[in-house]
Amino acid sequence: MFDFMDMSYDEPDEPIELGPYIPDAGECMRCGICVSSCPTFRLFRIDEETPRRRIRTISKLLVENLPISADERQHLDNCVQCRACETVCPSRMAYGQLFDQTQAQLNLKASVEHSKIPFAQSLSKGGRDFGMLTKWMVTLAFRLIENKEWLRRLMPLLVVYLKLGLQKPLRRSGLLKKLHLADAEALLGKPALQTLAVSYPANATKRGRVALFTGCIAEHFDRETLLAAINLLNTIGYEVLVPPQQGCCGAIHQHNGQSAAGLIDNNIAVFNALDVDAVLHTATGCGAMLSEYQNDDEAGQLFRQRLYDINEFLLKYWPDGLQLTASELKVAVHEPCSQRNVLKNQQAVYALLQKIPGLSISTLADNHICCGAGGSYMLTHPDNARQLRALKQQVITAASADVVVSGNFGCGAHLNADEHKVEHPLQLLARQLPVSVLV
């Protein structure tokens, strides 16, 4: 089925469908164009770790309704979901959507198979079955992401953990490695405890009102970027609303086979209820998910119509009279996969940075290769993620830049794990404002 492709053309009188074209898994041409852009092929150098082979596995599950082997499942799960293959595919294969559908089906089957396994069985193997315990902890993590209030209440405990220096003895104990939590713990930074205000008034003559999407963890762990965003928006004349009822964008759930419907419906309802000119996101990973909300009703359309990447919004409404202070820094731009392959608006970052006089701006080499963060991939596949990060850090070192900017919080956190300074471009822009606006 994969060796041939239907080359028939539409008849002249046949109506042409409008909107996105979503081919099925059988339309892969097996041309191999996607192979060179695939990060896992770069690591393993085998055909099983390529999009075209994963499409065959996806087809077995979704089209042929056939079981797959353990090896096929492993190679499928190794996918970083960077979607670089989509940008070069001549068949316009909707790989991301097909992958999510496959993960949902596999997760449903797994839930049925394991639904009757009690927690007591997780203490079976010598009193410690860390695999089962880890699964329970992953389930707990999903619940925390879904409930921001529960997550907020855990933050003081995390601060105590960091302040008391409990990291070193816990790491030495080996428990984190056995629970597969060592990589997640290594990414921890000191969280912000105070919640953001509901409204931040404009500093200049008010031009309008916008709402800021903060997602699930950015308010605690990416506070500096959010404050920079608010600072810049207030400076150009926009009041900023931060609705506390908003929640996770749903990307982590959807890409791991979980249902994101409740999270999606909640965000659409919360932001549609606001009288704002735009809904802005600062993290491209969240933005990619938000831009692909599939709700086709009136509410879903309204949400998408007002959705903006903050870089594009700032560029569009930047006042002619606002001059930033000069800087002689050498900046390299990392382009997250969610920005390059889904939003496709990376040029807005370069255009914004050019508003800083004297700034030297360059493109980070190999931007088409994923850094390994991949949302939750850096936690679920830490070995692969570390290898991809090492490749990206070699490129960063070769760039000899004073600072590297990345528009996605997850990428920045992943790359900063080994002390490479990566920050959001909004932070750099906000520091160059002529008058510091405190928020």
N, C-alpha and C positions, 0 to 999 in steps of 0.2 A: 504494500500500500504506500510505502514511503519512496519507492523507486520511480514512481510516475506521478505526474501532476497534470490535472485537467487544464489544457491550454485553450479551451473553447472561449470565445468572446461573446459579449452581450449582443443580442440581435439589435438592429437599429431602433425597433419600436419597443424594446424592452425598457421599462422604467429603471432608472439608476437610483439606488437607495442612497439617501443622505445620511450623514452622521458617521461615526467611527465604524470601520470595517473590522469585524472580529472573526478571523478564520478559525477553523477547528484544527486540532492537532495533526490531522492527516494532510494538511497542506504544506508541511515542511518540505522544502526542495532538497534538503540534505546537501546544499551547495558548499557548506563549510565556511561561509563568510563570517559567521558569528564566532568561530573558534578562537580567532586571535584576540577578540575582545573579552573572552571569558576568563575571569580571575582564577577559577579552580583548574582550568586547563593549564594555565601558566604554572600552577603549583605541581600538578601531577603528571602532565604531559601524556595523558591517555585519553582515548576517544570517549570512554565512559564518563569523563568529567567535562563534557561539552554540552551546550544547549541542544544540539540536534539529537544526541542520544537521550537526553532527558525528555525531549518531546516524544520520543518513541515510548518511553515509560509512561508518560502522561496519557498517551493515546491508548495504551493497554488498559489503563484504569478508567478513563472517562469515555472512550469510544467503544472499545471492545469488551469492557467489563471483565477483564481477565486479572488474575492475581499476579503480583510481581514478586521477584525474589528478594532475599535480604540484601544482596549486593545492589540490586537496582534501587531499592529503597535508600540505601546508604548514599549512593551517588546522587540520587534525587535530593536528599536532605542536605547534601554538601553545597547545594546552590546558595550563593550569597544573596540572590534576588536583586542584583544590581540593575538588571534589565538592559545592560549594554547590548545584548543580542537583539533587542527590539529595534534599536536605532539603526542597525545595519541590515536587518532582515528584508530581503526583496519581496517576501510574501506578506510583509507587515504582520508577522505573527504576534498575537497578543499574549506573549509568553507570561507576563506577570499575572494576568487574569486567569489563564489556564493553570498556572502553578498554584494560585490561591484556591481554585476549585479542587485541585488534586489534594492539597493539604487538608481541606475541609472534609473530603471523602475519607481520607486515611485516618483523620482524627476521629471521625464518626465510627469507623470500624474498630479502632482501638478502644474507644469509650465503651462500646458494647462488649468487647472481649474482657475488659478489666473492671467493668462496673461492679462486679461482685467480690472484688478483692478487698478484704478489710484491712484497716491500717495495722492491725495486730500482726498480719503476715509480713509487714515491713521489718519486723524485729526477728525474723526467722533465722537467716543465715548467720549462725554463731552469735545471735543476738543483735546483729547489725547488717541489714541489707540497705546499704547506702544508696543503691540505685532507686529503690522504691521511695526512700526518704527524700531523695532529690526530686522525684516526681511530685511528691506532696508539696515540697517547697516551691516548685515551679507553679503549681496550682495556686498556692498562697500568693505568689508574686502577681499572678494575673488578677486575683481578687483585690490586691492592694492598688494596682493600677486603675482598676475600675472604680475604686472608692477613694477619692482624694482626701476625705476626712480621716479615714483610717491611716492613710499614708502620712498625713500631717501630724497625727498623734505619735507616730513612730520617730519623727525627726529629732525630738529632744533626746531620745534614747541613743540615737546615732551620734549626736554631738557628745554625749557622755562617753560613749565607746571610744571616740576619737581622742577626746581630751585626757582620758585616763590612761592612754597608751596601751589599750588592750589588744591592739593589732599584732604587735610582735609576738606575745606569748601564744595567741590563737594561731598565728601563721606557723610558729614552730611546732605546734601540736600536731600538725598534719590533718586536722579535722576538716579544714576548708577544702583541701585538695580531695579528700575522700568524698565530700559532699558536692564536688564540682563547683564550688563557690569561690575558689581562690581568685579567679580572674575578675569576677564581679566585685569582690571585696577590694581588689587592687585599684579599681576605678573610683572608689568612694572619695568624695571631697566633702569639705565641711558644708552642710546645707544651710540655707537661709531659713530661719524659723518664722520671722514675721511675715504675715501675708501681705500681698500687694493691696493697695487701696482700690476701691471700686472705680474711682474716677480721678484723672489727672488733668486739671484744666490747662488750656493753652497759655503759653507765656506771651505770645505776640497777639496781634489782632486775630480773633478767632475766624478760621476759614471753614471749619467743619468739625465733625466728630467721627471717630473711628473706634472699632473694638479690636482688642488684642487677644489673639489665641495663645494661650500658655501651655495647653496640653496637660500631661499628668505629672511630670517631674521637673520640668524646666523652672517652675516658680521656686523650687528649692535649690536646684543644682546648676541652673543657668541664669541666676538672677542678674548678673552683670550685663548680659546681653539684653534682657528684658528692660532693664533700667535705661540702657543706651537707646533702645528703640523708643521708649517713652520720652526720653530727653530730646531726641531728634524730632519726633512728631510734635511735641509741645512747642519746640523752637520754630517750626515752620507753620504754626498756627492751628494745630489740631488738638482738640480735647481727646483723651484716650480713656476708654472704658475697659475695665477688666472684669467681666462677669464671673463671679465665684462659682456659679452653677455649671460652668463648662467642665468638660472632662477630657480624657484621653482621646486622641484622634481615631484610635482603633486599629492602627497599622500593625502593632505587635500581635494583636489578637488575630487579625485576618491573615497575616502572613504565616501564622503558626497553626492555621486550621480551626481557630476558635471563631465564634460568632461575634462580630463587631456591630451588629444591628442596633443594639440598645445604645451603645456609645454614639453611633452616627445620628440616630434619631434625637438624642439628647442635645448634641451640639447644634444641629439644625434648628431645633426649637428654641434653644437659648439665644443664639445669635440673631435669628429671624425676629425675635421679640424686641430687639433693640432698634432705636431710631438712629442709625449710623449710616455714614456714606460708604464705609468699607469695613471688611473683616480682614485683619492682617495676621500673617504668620511669620515668625522669624526663623524657624527651623525647617529646612527644605524637606526633611523626612516627613514631618507632619504635613507640610504643605502638599506634598505629592499625594498623600492619602486623602486629604481634604478635597483636593481638586478632582479626585476620582470617586467621590461619593456617588453611588449609582441611583440615588433617589430621583426619579424622573417626574415626580409630581410638582405642583406649584411651589411647595416649600423648598424642595431640593433645588429647583431652578433659581429661586430667589437667593438661596445661600451661595450658590456657585457664581451668580452674577456679581455679588459684592465681594467675593474672595480675591485677595491680592497677596502676592509675595511682597514683603515690606520693601525690598530693594527696588522693585518696579514702582511701587507707590511713591517712595521718596524721590525717585528720579523724575517721575511724572509731575510731581507737585513741588519740586524744589524751587524756592523763591530766587528770582534773578539777583536780588541784592544780598543774599546770604553767602558770605565768603568765609571759607575755613582757613585756619592758620596753616602755614606752610610746614612741611616735614621733609627731611632728606632720607627717610627710612627706605630700605629696599624691601618690597613686599612681594611675596609669591602667593598666587591665588590657587587654592585647592578647590576643585569643582566636585562637590558631592554627586554620587550617582543619581540620587533623587532629583538633583537640579539639572544635570546634563541629560538624563534619559527620560525623565517624566515631565518636569516643569519646563525644561529646555529654555531657561531664561538666564543662563550664567553671565551673559554679556552685561546685564544690568549691574552686576557687582563691579565689573571693570569700569563702567561709566560713572558709577558713584564714587569710586576711589579716585578717579581722575579729577574730582572736585577738590582734592587736597593738593595745593600747589607744591611742586618739588618732589612729590612722591614717585619713586621708581617702582613700576608695576610689571610683573612678569607672570606668565602662566606656568604653573608647576608641571613639569614633564610627566608623561604617562597619566594624565588626568582621566583617561578613558578606562583605566584599570582601578577597580575598587580597592579602597584602603583596608577592607576587611571588617569594618564596623557592622554594616548590614543590619541596622536596627538591633535586634536581639542576637544576631549571628555571632557577635564577639563573645557572647556568654554561652551559647549553645554549641559553638564549634571553636573553642578557644585556640586550639593548635593551628587550625587553618588561618584564623584571624591574626594570630601572632606572626605567622609567616608573611601574610599579605601586608601587615603593618611594617614589618622589617624592610620589605621591598619599597614601600612608600617612604620610609624614613631615610633610606639611601638616597632617594630622589630629593628629599627635603635638604639633606646635608649637602648634596651636590649643588643645590640652588643658591647656597650661601646667602640666604635672605635674612634680614633682621627679624622679620615676623612672617608667619604664614597665616593666611585667613581662610576660613571655611564657613560656609553658610549653614552647616548642619551641626547641631549640638552633639549628636552621637559620634560623628566623625572626629570632632574636636576632642571629646573625652577619650576616645580610643587612641588617637595619635599622641595625646598628651600623657599617656600612661608611662612613657619612657622619657619624660622630661623635655620633649620638643614643644616649644611654645606655639600653640595654634590657638587663635582666637577668632571670634566672629567679626566680620568686617564692620558691623555696626559699632562695636567697641572702639575700633580705630577712628571711625568717623566722629563719634561723640566726643572723643578726647580732643579733636581738632576744632570743636565749636569755639567761636570767639569769646563767648561768655558761658561759663559753666552754669548749667541749670540743674539744681539739685532736685531729686525726686525721692 
